[in-house]
Amino acid sequence: MTTFFLETLVKILSLETEQEYQDRSVIGGMNTFLNTAFHTSDIPEQLITDSELASLMKFDYSTASISKRRLWVSTVSNKIQRISKPDSLDISPPKPTSRTSPKKKMNNNSFSLFNKVTDLKGVDTKTQERLGRLGISNIWDLLFNPPRTLLDYSNLLPISDVKPGEACTILGEVWTAKTLRLGAKGRLQVGEVIIGDSTGNIRCLWFGNRFISKTLTTGSKVYISGQPEIYRGSLVFQSPEYELADSSTAGIHTGRLLPVYRLTSGLTAKKLRTLSWNTLKTYQGHIPLGHVGPTFYKDNDLMPLDKAVKHLHFPEDETSHAEARRTLGLEELIHLQLALSIKKTAEETPTGVTTIQVPHHFLREFTSSLPFQLTNSQLDCIKNILNDMTRSHKPMTRLLQGDVGSGKTVVVAAAILANIGSGFQSALMAPTEILAEQHFLSFQSFINPDSAGYQSLQPIQTIESPVIDREITLALLTGSTTPSQKLKIYEGARDGTIDLLIGTQSLINEELKMNNLNLAVTDEQHRFGVLQRSELKDPATIPPHSLTMSATPIPRTLSLSIYGDLDISTIDELPKGRRPVKTRSIQSDKIPVAYGFMKKQILEGHQAFVVCPAIDENPELGSVSVTEVFKNLVTEFPDLSIELLHGRMSTKKKDSIMEHFRDGSINILVSTSVIEVGVDVPNANIMLIHGADRFGLSQLHQFRGRVGRGTSQSYCVLISMDPSETALERLNALEQTTDGFALAEKDLQLRGPGDYFGVRQSGMPSFKIANIFDYSLMELAKDTASMILASDPNLKASQHLHLKFNVEALISRIVAEAS
């Protein structure tokens, strides 16, 4: 019966594949068939004894997407094949023969794709060190080291058909070979070889190579590949690739699509190419075909892994190379998704967790205390966060993202009040003093709305909270805090009398201990290194709940990569009454018009920001100085109150200016990028940005977010002098949309993932092959990783050993980059 059941299941899976996974291959659907099978006395023994297959049989087929159904069918088909023919998918390598074995005789256990590169013929310790500089430490690394480009030398021509500028290959005989001495006093030695065939001859030159004439001797047959050019009136190959026709290496360096790799000092292109060729010949048979069944790769227009590695390095054509890159890009992304899932699972079993108790009336009391109505999106985020903090199995690790002005701070305030109400301390770390001070003032209002208009920057404040019916002591700690004030704050943090501590990186120091810290909040996370963010948690014995705020929306692809191990809450609607900011890009000759429009808005009772990229003028970069713009505006509008703000000012001076701008006594604030985040002045409704082409897309969107916080229509004017093509793309994108998520995707495309958050700051591993913009491939990798872990959570199965090795190495790298 077991054979009958498995045969029936195979037929159903085959029919399901033919019907494109529509769940019509068996009456009642796949779930009904599987449930019925599990409740019969004829259940196959394999479903009881094989935990991997038993786990697969619990898959909910009816609610799964088509891609997940396809993946499940492939995996089950492969598993049944292994049960029926145990040796059919055995990936353990055969004993190496004398013809293909590496230089050292090895048994099956040591013949591994993860052996050091010194096991390869021709790799000594010096070559090992050079390969290491390219990130190649073992054989797998070398096989998965992609060429940065391909040179097409596949066009074999007679010499008479060779044309300038057209890459080709010729086969001819060496007529003459000698070394020339050129330049002053003949110091430049040039190898000159004349190659001829029955149709003509051509000159080949190798500058700086005096030995070529000893290699390509008169009368020898040779292949030459390159792109000939006119040199001193005649057609010449300059430093082309060459191979002797009777050489054992013929066909590696000429007459084909030629891989061009990244190099390092002491490692030549020819040596690395030869090493890749020889390694591929020896080890290709030991590369696993795949992870999830033979039909998976075909169904997704992919190659088996072993074939993909071959066509990555030495493809038959451009199409096969592109298919190989897509296949191996998926392999890289599967490694990443497995690493993130395993890392997240490991972090979900901490030494302990402190939960909070949230009264059933808390959210009602909190929302009714506010002078405005929360959006549904804000309420959902608050509920998610409070739910995380009340569960007992792990501390919260959540990212709260929302566009500028979407109201993230009030969501955080709810979490902090609930945490304090349960008797615990909270900390909030901001990237700048201005933003820390803004939070300090805002939280005084959130704790007690009656204090609005009476907030103070005195570093320790005690305020009665009607929501939790107790006094709350909050403190502000920045680089400007006096020594005596710091001592009081340290003492209050240590003995628990300070409930909420708000500050900058000053929160991270050995003297500060918050022994009852249970909620750590980080604002604008991409401005801190990962280590700084994690150190905020360190003072507690039991890890606190961690909440990260970001006004830089995360593109979809990065949400599956960098932040794949985080829970994400998104505020996707603006508070009621907010209007989208109208944005226009203008050339610098239109500045008088922009200034006139700004004056009109001020006369109507509003305030304005004017932002400049630098404190001092830089003619080379074409950037205007904030001091020069300030002087011009004072001259232009002598009847207006105009102030200057930049990073070189003392903290006391900056605080005074910001306080006067908030209370409306300043009409125009001329500033550098210090106001990029956190400044909340609802009466300011116009933003002029000089040198807008000098700022990044996300930064411009952040600037624009300083206006549009009230109910009046707001405006943003982007002023540029001579923008580049890329800068124009940024400016046009800002004109077309105020959607921060759409702009984040555009910014990622323009800047690339490495520069988007900074590789080391984000903890994001660099990809050798994968295209991070291929969202469908990223999703396929996530689904594939989930399927693999569902059947083999510890990657112990023989066909997953190479996955286990790569994933463990990747986790180590992510952790190392984060420290």
C-alpha positions in Angstrom: 0.0 0.0 0.0 2.9 2.4 0.7 4.0 2.0 -2.9 0.4 2.6 -4.1 0.0 5.7 -2.0 3.3 7.2 -3.1 2.5 6.4 -6.7 -0.9 8.0 -6.4 0.7 11.1 -4.8 3.2 11.3 -7.6 0.4 11.2 -10.2 -1.5 13.9 -8.4 1.6 16.1 -8.2 2.3 15.5 -11.9 -1.3 16.4 -12.8 -1.1 19.5 -10.5 2.0 20.7 -12.4 0.3 20.2 -15.7 -2.7 22.2 -14.5 -0.4 25.0 -13.3 -1.1 24.5 -9.6 -4.8 25.3 -9.6 -5.7 22.7 -6.9 -7.9 20.8 -9.3 -5.8 17.6 -9.6 -7.8 15.7 -7.0 -11.5 15.8 -5.9 -11.9 18.1 -2.9 -8.5 19.6 -3.4 -5.0 18.7 -2.1 -5.7 19.5 1.6 -8.7 17.0 1.6 -6.6 14.3 0.0 -3.7 14.7 2.5 -6.0 14.9 5.5 -7.8 11.7 4.4 -4.6 9.9 3.8 -3.4 10.7 7.4 -6.6 9.2 8.9 -6.4 5.8 7.2 -4.8 2.7 8.4 -2.8 2.5 5.2 -0.7 5.5 5.9 2.8 5.0 4.5 5.5 4.2 7.1 7.6 7.0 5.6 5.1 9.6 6.7 5.6 8.5 10.3 9.4 7.9 10.4 10.5 10.6 8.0 10.0 13.9 9.9 10.9 16.0 6.8 8.2 14.4 4.7 5.7 14.4 7.6 6.2 18.1 8.0 5.7 18.7 4.2 2.4 16.8 4.4 1.1 19.5 6.9 1.4 22.2 4.2 -1.8 24.3 3.8 -2.0 24.0 0.0 -5.4 25.7 -0.4 -4.4 29.1 0.9 -0.9 29.1 -0.5 0.2 31.3 -3.5 0.9 29.8 -6.9 4.7 30.2 -6.4 4.5 28.5 -2.9 2.4 25.7 -4.4 5.0 25.2 -7.2 7.8 25.1 -4.6 5.9 22.6 -2.4 5.2 20.3 -5.3 8.8 20.3 -6.4 10.0 19.6 -2.9 7.6 16.7 -2.3 8.4 15.2 -5.7 12.1 15.3 -4.9 11.5 13.8 -1.5 9.5 10.9 -2.9 12.1 10.3 -5.5 14.8 10.0 -2.8 12.5 7.6 -0.8 11.9 5.4 -3.9 15.5 5.6 -5.1 17.7 6.4 -2.1 20.8 6.9 -4.1 19.3 9.0 -6.9 20.0 12.4 -5.4 23.1 11.5 -3.3 25.3 14.6 -3.6 28.3 13.1 -1.8 31.2 13.3 -4.3 32.7 10.2 -5.9 36.2 9.2 -5.1 38.5 11.4 -7.2 40.3 9.7 -10.0 44.0 10.3 -10.6 43.0 12.3 -13.7 40.9 14.9 -12.0 42.1 14.8 -8.4 43.6 17.9 -6.8 47.3 18.0 -6.0 46.8 16.3 -2.6 45.2 12.8 -2.5 42.0 13.2 -0.5 39.2 10.8 0.7 35.5 11.6 0.3 35.3 13.4 3.6 38.1 15.9 2.8 37.2 16.4 -0.9 35.0 19.4 -0.2 33.9 22.5 -2.0 34.8 24.4 1.2 38.4 23.3 1.4 40.9 26.1 1.4 42.1 27.4 -2.0 45.6 26.1 -1.1 44.2 22.6 -2.0 44.2 23.8 -5.6 47.1 23.2 -7.9 49.2 26.3 -8.4 47.9 28.1 -5.3 50.7 28.9 -2.8 50.4 31.0 0.3 51.1 34.2 -1.6 48.3 33.5 -4.1 46.1 32.5 -1.2 46.7 35.9 0.4 45.9 37.7 -3.0 42.7 35.7 -3.5 41.8 36.5 0.1 41.8 40.2 -0.8 39.1 39.4 -3.3 37.0 37.6 -0.7 38.0 34.2 -2.0 39.1 31.8 0.8 37.8 28.4 -0.3 36.9 26.6 -3.5 33.2 27.5 -3.2 34.2 31.2 -3.1 36.2 30.8 -6.3 33.5 29.0 -8.1 31.0 31.7 -7.1 33.3 34.6 -7.9 31.5 36.2 -10.9 33.3 38.0 -13.7 32.7 41.7 -13.7 32.1 41.6 -17.5 32.6 39.5 -20.6 34.6 40.2 -23.7 33.3 38.7 -26.9 36.2 37.2 -28.8 34.0 34.4 -30.3 34.3 35.9 -33.9 37.1 33.9 -35.6 38.3 35.8 -38.7 41.0 35.6 -41.3 43.4 38.4 -40.9 42.2 40.1 -44.1 38.8 40.6 -42.5 40.0 42.2 -39.3 38.6 45.8 -38.8 39.6 48.6 -36.4 37.5 48.6 -33.2 35.9 45.2 -33.8 36.7 42.5 -31.2 37.7 39.2 -32.8 40.1 36.2 -32.8 42.6 35.2 -35.4 44.6 32.0 -35.9 48.0 32.5 -37.5 51.7 31.7 -37.6 54.4 33.7 -35.9 56.4 35.3 -38.7 58.8 37.4 -36.5 59.1 38.0 -32.8 61.4 40.5 -31.2 61.7 43.1 -28.4 61.8 46.8 -29.4 63.2 49.6 -27.3 61.2 52.9 -27.5 61.0 56.2 -25.7 63.8 58.2 -24.2 67.1 56.2 -24.2 65.1 53.1 -25.2 63.8 52.6 -21.7 60.3 51.3 -22.8 60.6 47.7 -23.9 57.9 46.5 -26.3 57.3 42.9 -27.4 56.5 42.9 -31.2 55.1 39.8 -32.9 54.0 39.7 -36.6 51.3 37.1 -37.1 50.3 35.9 -40.6 47.9 33.6 -42.3 47.0 32.9 -46.0 45.1 36.2 -46.3 47.7 38.6 -44.8 49.5 39.6 -41.6 49.1 41.9 -38.6 51.3 43.4 -36.0 50.8 42.7 -32.3 52.4 44.8 -29.5 52.8 44.1 -25.8 54.1 47.3 -24.0 56.4 46.5 -21.1 56.6 42.8 -22.0 60.1 41.9 -23.1 59.5 38.1 -22.7 56.7 37.7 -25.2 59.2 37.0 -28.1 60.5 34.0 -26.1 57.0 32.6 -25.7 55.7 33.2 -29.2 58.6 32.0 -31.2 58.9 32.1 -35.0 56.9 29.4 -36.7 54.5 28.6 -33.8 50.8 28.6 -34.4 49.0 31.0 -32.1 45.5 32.3 -31.4 45.2 36.1 -30.8 42.1 37.7 -29.3 41.5 41.4 -28.9 40.3 44.6 -30.4 42.7 46.0 -33.1 43.2 49.7 -33.5 45.1 52.0 -35.8 48.5 52.7 -34.3 51.0 54.9 -36.2 49.2 54.4 -39.5 48.7 50.6 -39.4 46.3 48.1 -37.9 47.7 46.7 -34.6 46.6 44.4 -31.7 47.8 46.1 -28.5 48.4 43.7 -25.6 45.9 41.1 -26.9 45.1 37.8 -25.3 47.1 34.9 -26.8 47.3 31.1 -26.7 49.6 28.7 -28.5 47.3 26.5 -30.7 48.9 23.3 -29.5 48.7 24.3 -25.8 46.6 22.4 -23.3 45.0 25.7 -22.3 43.9 26.6 -25.8 40.3 27.8 -25.7 40.5 29.3 -22.2 41.8 32.8 -23.1 40.9 33.2 -26.8 38.1 32.5 -29.3 35.2 32.7 -26.8 33.2 34.9 -24.4 36.1 35.8 -22.1 35.4 36.4 -18.4 37.1 39.5 -16.9 37.4 39.3 -13.1 38.2 41.9 -10.4 42.0 41.7 -9.8 44.4 42.6 -7.1 48.1 43.4 -7.0 50.2 40.3 -7.9 47.3 38.4 -9.5 47.1 38.6 -13.3 43.9 38.2 -15.3 45.3 35.1 -17.1 46.2 33.4 -13.8 42.8 33.9 -12.2 41.0 32.8 -15.4 43.1 29.7 -15.7 42.6 28.9 -12.0 38.8 29.3 -12.4 38.8 27.0 -15.5 40.8 24.3 -13.8 38.8 24.5 -10.6 35.6 24.2 -12.6 36.8 21.2 -14.4 37.8 19.4 -11.2 34.8 20.4 -9.0 31.8 21.0 -11.2 30.6 17.4 -10.6 30.5 18.0 -6.9 28.3 21.1 -7.0 24.7 20.2 -5.8 22.1 20.3 -8.6 19.8 22.3 -6.3 17.7 22.3 -3.1 14.1 21.8 -3.8 13.5 19.2 -6.6 14.4 18.8 -10.2 11.3 20.7 -11.6 11.8 23.8 -9.5 14.6 25.3 -11.6 12.9 24.5 -14.9 9.6 26.0 -13.7 11.3 29.2 -12.7 13.4 29.5 -15.9 16.6 28.7 -14.0 19.6 26.4 -14.5 20.7 23.6 -12.2 23.4 25.0 -10.0 26.3 23.0 -11.5 25.4 24.2 -15.0 24.9 27.7 -13.8 28.4 27.9 -12.3 29.9 26.8 -15.6 28.0 29.4 -17.6 28.7 32.1 -15.1 32.4 31.8 -16.0 32.5 30.3 -19.5 29.1 30.8 -21.1 28.2 29.7 -24.6 26.5 33.0 -25.2 25.1 36.1 -23.4 21.7 34.5 -22.8 23.2 31.5 -21.0 25.3 33.9 -18.9 22.3 36.0 -17.9 20.4 32.9 -16.9 23.3 31.6 -14.9 23.6 35.0 -13.1 19.9 34.9 -12.2 20.1 31.3 -10.9 23.2 32.1 -8.8 21.7 35.4 -7.7 18.7 33.4 -6.3 21.2 31.1 -4.6 22.8 34.1 -2.9 19.4 35.5 -1.8 18.4 32.0 -0.5 21.5 32.1 1.7 20.5 35.5 3.0 16.9 34.6 3.7 18.0 31.4 5.5 20.5 33.4 7.5 17.9 36.0 8.5 15.3 33.4 9.5 17.8 31.3 11.5 19.2 34.5 13.2 15.7 35.7 14.0 14.7 32.3 15.5 17.9 32.3 17.6 17.1 35.8 18.9 13.6 34.7 19.8 14.9 32.5 22.6 16.6 35.0 24.9 17.7 34.5 28.5 14.5 36.3 29.6 11.9 38.9 28.8 10.1 41.5 30.9 6.5 42.0 29.9 4.3 44.9 30.7 0.7 45.0 31.9 -1.5 47.3 29.9 -4.9 48.2 31.5 -7.8 47.6 29.2 -8.7 51.3 29.4 -5.2 52.6 28.6 -5.5 53.2 24.9 -8.9 54.9 25.3 -7.4 57.2 28.1 -4.4 58.0 26.0 -6.3 58.9 22.8 -8.9 61.0 24.6 -6.1 63.0 26.2 -4.7 64.1 22.8 -5.8 67.4 21.2 -6.1 65.6 17.9 -7.5 62.4 16.5 -5.1 59.5 15.7 -5.4 57.9 12.3 -6.3 54.2 11.9 -2.8 53.5 10.9 -1.4 55.0 14.0 -3.8 53.1 16.2 -2.9 49.8 14.5 0.8 50.5 15.1 0.2 51.2 18.8 -1.7 48.0 19.2 1.0 46.0 17.5 3.7 47.5 19.7 1.7 47.0 22.9 1.0 43.4 21.9 4.7 42.8 21.4 5.5 44.1 24.8 2.9 42.0 26.6 3.9 38.7 25.2 6.2 36.5 27.2 8.3 34.6 24.7 10.7 37.3 23.4 11.5 41.0 23.6 10.1 43.2 20.9 12.3 44.1 18.0 10.2 46.3 15.8 10.8 49.0 13.2 8.2 51.8 13.1 8.4 53.4 9.7 6.3 56.3 8.3 6.6 59.2 6.0 7.7 62.6 7.3 4.9 64.1 9.3 2.9 60.9 9.6 2.9 61.0 13.4 5.4 58.4 14.6 6.3 60.2 17.8 2.8 60.0 19.3 2.9 56.2 18.6 6.1 55.9 20.5 4.7 58.1 23.3 1.9 55.5 23.8 4.5 52.7 24.1 6.6 54.7 26.6 3.7 55.7 28.8 2.5 52.1 28.9 6.0 50.9 29.8 6.3 53.5 32.6 2.8 52.7 33.8 4.1 49.1 34.4 6.9 50.5 36.5 9.8 50.4 34.0 12.3 52.9 32.6 12.4 54.0 28.9 15.1 55.6 26.8 15.0 57.4 23.5 18.1 58.1 21.5 18.1 60.7 18.7 20.9 61.5 16.2 21.1 65.3 16.9 20.7 67.6 19.8 18.0 69.6 18.0 16.0 66.4 17.5 16.6 65.3 21.1 15.4 68.6 22.4 12.4 68.5 20.1 11.5 65.1 21.6 12.0 66.4 25.1 9.5 69.2 24.5 7.0 67.0 22.7 7.0 64.3 25.3 6.2 66.9 28.0 3.0 67.6 26.1 2.2 63.9 25.5 2.6 63.2 29.2 0.3 66.0 30.1 -1.4 68.0 27.3 -2.1 70.9 29.7 1.7 71.5 29.7 1.6 72.5 26.0 3.1 76.0 25.7 4.8 75.7 29.1 7.5 73.1 28.1 11.0 73.7 29.3 14.5 72.6 28.3 15.6 72.3 31.9 17.3 68.9 31.8 15.1 67.2 34.5 11.3 67.6 34.5 8.6 66.0 36.6 5.1 66.1 35.2 1.8 64.6 36.3 0.4 62.1 33.7 -3.4 61.8 33.8 -3.3 58.8 31.5 -1.4 56.5 34.0 -2.3 58.6 37.0 1.2 59.2 38.4 4.1 61.6 38.1 6.7 61.0 35.4 10.3 62.3 35.6 12.0 62.7 32.3 15.5 63.9 31.6 17.5 65.3 28.6 21.1 64.1 28.2 23.3 65.6 25.3 26.8 66.7 24.7 25.9 70.1 26.1 24.6 68.9 29.4 26.7 70.3 32.2 28.8 67.9 34.4 26.7 68.6 37.5 23.5 68.0 35.6 25.0 64.7 34.2 25.8 63.5 37.7 22.2 64.0 38.7 20.9 62.3 35.6 23.2 59.3 36.0 22.1 58.9 39.6 18.4 59.2 38.7 18.9 56.7 35.9 20.7 54.3 38.2 18.2 54.4 41.1 15.1 54.4 38.9 13.8 57.9 39.8 14.1 58.9 36.1 11.4 57.2 34.1 12.3 58.5 30.6 15.7 59.5 29.4 16.0 61.3 26.1 19.3 62.1 24.5 21.9 61.7 21.7 24.9 59.3 21.5 25.6 60.6 25.0 23.3 57.9 26.3 26.0 55.4 25.2 28.7 55.5 27.9 30.0 53.3 30.6 28.9 55.6 33.5 25.2 55.5 32.5 23.3 52.5 33.9 19.6 52.2 33.6 18.9 49.1 35.8 15.2 49.0 35.1 15.3 49.8 31.4 12.6 47.9 29.6 12.1 49.9 26.4 14.8 51.3 24.2 13.8 53.6 21.3 16.1 54.8 18.5 15.0 57.6 16.2 16.2 57.9 12.6 18.1 54.6 12.9 20.1 54.9 9.6 22.0 57.8 11.3 23.6 55.5 13.9 25.9 52.6 13.4 24.4 49.2 14.3 26.8 48.9 17.3 25.5 52.2 18.7 21.9 51.1 18.4 22.7 47.8 20.1 24.6 49.4 22.9 21.6 51.2 24.1 20.3 47.8 25.2 23.4 46.6 26.9 22.9 48.0 30.5 20.0 45.7 31.2 20.5 42.1 32.3 17.4 41.1 30.5 17.2 42.5 27.0 14.7 45.4 26.8 12.1 45.8 24.1 13.6 47.6 21.1 11.7 50.0 18.9 13.3 51.8 16.0 11.7 54.8 14.3 12.5 55.7 10.7 11.2 58.5 8.5 13.1 57.1 5.6 10.7 54.5 4.2 12.3 51.2 3.4 12.0 50.0 -0.2 10.3 46.6 -0.6 13.5 44.8 -1.6 15.4 46.1 1.4 12.5 45.1 3.7 13.2 41.5 2.5 17.0 41.8 2.9 18.4 44.3 5.5 15.3 44.2 7.6 14.2 40.6 6.9 14.7 39.7 10.6 12.7 42.7 12.0 8.9 43.1 12.6 7.8 46.2 10.7 4.9 48.6 11.5 4.1 51.1 8.9 2.1 54.4 9.2 0.8 54.7 5.7 -1.6 57.7 6.1 -1.1 61.3 7.2 -3.0 62.9 10.1 -6.4 64.4 9.1 -6.3 67.9 7.7 -2.8 67.6 6.3 -2.4 68.6 2.7 0.4 67.3 0.3 3.2 69.8 -0.1 3.3 71.4 -3.5 6.8 71.1 -4.9 8.5 72.9 -7.8 12.0 72.8 -9.2 13.4 76.1 -10.6 16.8 77.4 -12.0 18.7 79.9 -10.0 17.7 82.8 -12.3 14.1 82.4 -10.9 15.2 83.2 -7.3 13.7 86.7 -7.2 10.3 85.1 -8.1 10.7 82.5 -5.4 11.6 85.2 -2.8 8.6 87.2 -3.8 6.3 84.2 -3.3 7.9 83.5 0.1 7.4 87.2 1.2 3.7 86.8 0.2 3.3 83.7 2.5 5.0 85.5 5.4 2.7 88.5 5.1 -0.2 86.1 5.3 1.1 85.1 8.8 3.3 82.1 7.9 7.0 81.3 8.5 9.7 80.1 6.1 12.8 77.8 6.0 15.6 78.6 3.6 18.2 75.7 3.4 21.7 75.8 1.9 24.1 72.9 1.4 27.2 74.5 3.1 28.2 77.1 5.6 31.0 78.5 3.4 30.8 79.0 -0.4 32.5 76.4 -2.6 32.9 77.6 -6.2 34.3 74.2 -7.3 31.1 72.5 -6.3 28.9 75.4 -7.2 27.4 75.5 -3.7 26.1 78.7 -2.2 27.0 79.5 1.4 24.3 79.9 4.1 26.0 83.0 5.4 25.8 84.7 1.9 22.2 83.7 1.4 21.4 85.1 4.9 23.1 88.5 4.1 21.2 88.7 0.8 17.8 88.0 2.5 18.5 90.5 5.3 19.2 93.1 2.6 16.2 92.0 0.5 13.7 92.0 3.4 14.9 94.5 6.0 11.4 94.6 7.6 11.4 90.9 8.4 12.9 89.0 11.3 15.5 86.6 9.8 18.0 84.4 11.7 20.9 82.2 10.7 21.4 78.6 12.0 24.3 76.2 11.4 26.3 73.5 13.1 29.3 75.7 14.1 27.1 77.7 16.6 27.1 76.9 20.2 24.3 74.8 21.5 22.9 77.6 23.6 22.7 79.9 20.6 21.0 77.2 18.4 18.5 76.5 21.2 17.7 80.2 21.5 17.1 80.6 17.8 14.9 77.4 17.5 12.8 78.6 20.5 12.2 81.9 18.9 11.3 80.3 15.6 8.9 77.9 17.3 7.1 80.8 19.1 6.8 82.7 15.8 9.0 85.7 16.5 11.3 84.7 13.6 9.9 85.0 10.1 12.6 83.3 8.1 15.1 80.7 9.3 18.2 80.3 7.1 19.9 77.1 7.9 22.1 74.3 6.8 21.0 70.6 7.0 20.9 70.7 10.8 17.1 71.1 10.5 16.8 68.0 8.3 14.9 65.9 10.9 12.7 66.5 13.9 11.9 70.2 13.7 8.2 70.6 14.1 6.9 74.1 13.5 3.3 73.8 12.1 3.1 77.5 11.2 6.1 77.2 8.7 4.5 76.5 5.3 7.3 77.3 2.8 10.7 75.7 2.3 13.3 77.1 -0.2 16.3 74.9 -0.8 19.3 76.4 -2.5 21.7 74.0 -4.3 19.0 71.4 -4.3 20.9 69.4 -6.8 23.7 68.9 -4.2 21.4 66.9 -1.9 20.2 63.3 -2.1 16.6 62.4 -2.8 15.8 61.2 0.7 17.5 64.2 2.3 15.4 66.5 0.1 12.3 64.7 1.1 13.3 65.1 4.8 13.7 68.8 4.3 10.3 69.1 2.6 8.9 67.3 5.6 9.7 70.3 7.8 6.7 72.0 6.2 3.2 70.8 5.7 2.6 70.1 9.4 -0.3 72.4 9.8 -3.6 72.8 8.0 -2.5 75.5 5.6 -1.2 74.6 2.1 2.5 74.3 2.1 5.2 74.7 -0.6 8.7 73.5 -1.3 10.9 75.2 -4.0 14.0 73.4 -5.2 16.6 75.8 -6.5 19.5 74.6 -8.6 22.2 76.2 -10.8 23.3 73.6 -13.3 21.9 70.2 -12.3 23.4 67.0 -13.7 21.2 64.4 -15.4 21.0 62.3 -12.3 20.2 65.4 -10.2 17.4 66.3 -12.6 15.9 62.8 -12.0 15.9 63.4 -8.3 14.3 66.8 -8.6 11.7 65.6 -11.1 10.8 62.7 -8.8 10.2 65.2 -5.9 7.9 67.3 -8.1 5.9 64.3 -9.2 5.1 62.7 -5.8 5.1 63.3 -2.0 5.0 59.5 -1.4 8.0 58.7 0.7 7.8 55.0 -0.2 7.9 55.7 -3.9 10.8 58.1 -3.4 12.7 55.5 -1.4 12.5 53.0 -4.2 13.7 55.7 -6.7 16.5 56.7 -4.3 17.6 53.1 -4.0 17.8 52.8 -7.8 19.8 56.0 -8.2 22.2 55.4 -5.4 22.5 51.6 -5.1 22.0 49.6 -1.9 25.6 50.1 -0.6 25.1 53.9 -0.3 21.4 53.9 0.6 22.1 53.3 4.3 25.8 52.6 4.2 26.8 48.9 4.1 28.5 48.7 7.5 25.8 50.8 9.2 23.0 48.6 7.9 24.7 45.3 8.5 23.8 44.4 5.0 26.1 41.9 3.3 27.3 42.8 -0.1 26.0 40.7 -3.0 28.4 39.2 -5.5 25.8 38.3 -8.1 22.3 39.0 -6.9 20.3 42.0 -8.2 18.7 43.6 -5.2 16.2 45.4 -7.4 14.7 42.1 -8.6 11.8 41.9 -6.2 10.3 38.8 -7.7 13.5 36.9 -7.3 13.8 38.2 -3.7 10.3 36.9 -3.0 11.1 33.5 -4.6 14.2 33.3 -2.4 12.1 34.0 0.7 9.5 31.4 -0.3 12.2 28.9 -1.1 14.0 29.5 2.2 10.8 29.0 4.1 10.1 25.8 2.4 13.6 24.5 3.1 13.4 25.4 6.8 9.9 23.9 7.1 11.3 20.5 6.2 14.8 20.9 7.6 15.0 23.7 10.2 18.6 23.0 11.2 19.9 22.3 7.6 21.1 18.8 8.6 20.0 17.0 5.5 22.8 15.9 3.3 21.6 17.9 0.3 21.6 21.0 2.5 25.2 20.7 3.9 26.5 23.4 1.5 23.6 25.6 2.5 24.5 25.2 6.2 28.1 26.1 5.6 27.3 29.2 3.6 24.5 30.3 6.0 26.7 30.0 9.1 29.5 32.0 7.3 27.0 34.6 6.3 25.5 35.0 9.8 29.1 35.4 11.2 29.7 38.1 8.6 26.5 40.0 9.4 27.4 39.9 13.1 30.9 41.0 12.4 29.8 43.9 10.2 27.4 45.0 12.9 30.2 45.3 15.3 
